[in-house]
Amino acid sequence: MGTRVWGEEAVMKCVICKQGETMPGHTEAYVSEEVAAQLLAEAEEAVRDRVQVNVREFAPAMA
């Protein structure tokens, strides 16, 4: 195993395909099961309403 230099971004393998690598500034959000259920419900509602384009910006959760 190599050493990590301070300030160097950590490279991680994609948790979905296990082959790709993450890049700084290009991430996927990992959310709790509760939040995932809420997002799925909103997506299903958009499908029912025949939404064609739905762009959203999510703010970070407040601690």
Secondary structure, 3 states (H helix, E strand, C coil): CCCCCCCCCCCCECCCCCCCECECCECCCCCCHHHHHHHHHHHHHHHHCCCCCCCCCCCCCCC
